[in-house]
Structures are given as C-alpha cells and as structure tokens.
Amino acid sequence: MRFAEISNIRIGQGHPLALIAGPCVIENETMVLQSAEKLARVCEDLGLGFVFKCSYLKDNRTAAQSFVGPASS
C-alpha cells in the first residue's frame, strides 16, 4: 500500500481520512491563527488527521488589482 506521511499523519489508501485545508492566501496573522485553531478543533472532534496549508503569495488571481498576500502590500 502506498501512502504519504506528513508529520505523524498518514494519507492514502487504508488510512483514516485526513483534511488538508486552510485559506487560499494569508490575509493577516489573526485570521490565519483563528482558521488553523478552528479547523484543528473540528478535525480533532471528528477524529480526522489535519494538515494546515495556505499561501503566502497567491499570484494566480484573475484581476491584476486583486489582493495576493502580504508580499504585495
């Protein structure tokens, strides 16, 4: 059986469901920490593995004027 291991979470066939989630782009520190804490609590309550991910620079926006992250500020 093939799987990936992230920290102590195994992802793949034969392993429990794991959620890889987070905001598309970091808007501010508070939002990122609140998102991570909430997602971690929900996953813990449901018995799911959890990997938090988000982007520091989101450069694939459709409009050139769109917010792309703190690197653009």
C-alpha positions as CSV (number, residue, x, y, z in Angstrom):
1,M,0.0,0.0,0.0
2,R,1.3,3.4,-0.9
3,F,0.8,6.4,1.3
4,A,2.3,9.8,2.2
5,E,3.3,10.8,5.7
6,I,3.1,14.4,6.8
7,S,4.3,14.8,10.4
8,N,2.6,11.8,12.1
9,I,-0.4,11.7,9.7
10,R,-0.5,9.0,7.0
11,I,-2.5,9.8,3.9
12,G,-3.6,7.2,1.4
13,Q,-5.5,4.0,0.9
14,G,-6.1,2.1,4.0
15,H,-5.6,5.1,6.3
16,P,-8.2,7.3,8.0
17,L,-9.4,10.4,6.2
18,A,-7.3,13.5,6.7
19,L,-8.2,17.0,5.8
20,I,-5.7,19.3,4.1
21,A,-7.1,22.8,4.3
22,G,-6.6,26.5,5.0
23,P,-7.2,29.9,3.5
24,C,-6.1,30.4,-0.1
25,V,-3.9,33.3,0.9
26,I,-2.7,34.8,4.2
27,E,-4.6,38.0,4.9
28,N,-3.3,38.6,8.4
29,E,-1.9,36.7,11.3
30,T,-5.1,36.8,13.3
31,M,-7.1,35.3,10.5
32,V,-4.6,32.5,9.9
33,L,-4.3,31.5,13.5
34,Q,-8.0,31.5,14.1
35,S,-8.6,29.4,10.9
36,A,-5.9,26.9,12.0
37,E,-7.3,26.6,15.5
38,K,-10.9,26.2,14.4
39,L,-10.0,23.6,11.7
40,A,-7.8,21.7,14.2
41,R,-10.6,21.5,16.8
42,V,-13.2,20.3,14.2
43,C,-10.8,17.6,12.9
44,E,-9.9,16.5,16.4
45,D,-13.6,16.3,17.4
46,L,-14.2,14.2,14.3
47,G,-11.1,12.0,14.7
48,L,-9.6,13.2,11.4
49,G,-6.0,13.9,10.6
50,F,-5.4,17.6,9.8
51,V,-2.7,19.4,7.8
52,F,-3.0,23.2,7.7
53,K,-1.9,24.8,4.4
54,C,-2.2,28.3,2.9
55,S,-0.4,30.5,0.5
56,Y,1.8,33.5,1.4
57,L,1.6,34.8,-2.1
58,K,-1.4,33.9,-4.3
59,D,-0.3,35.1,-7.8
60,N,-3.0,33.4,-9.9
61,R,-5.8,36.0,-9.4
62,T,-7.9,36.9,-12.4
63,A,-7.6,40.6,-11.9
64,A,-4.2,42.3,-11.6
65,Q,-5.5,44.5,-8.8
66,S,-6.6,41.6,-6.6
67,F,-5.0,41.1,-3.2
68,V,-2.3,38.4,-3.5
69,G,-1.0,38.4,0.1
70,P,1.3,40.3,2.4
71,A,4.1,40.1,-0.1
72,S,2.1,42.5,-2.3
73,S,1.5,45.1,0.4
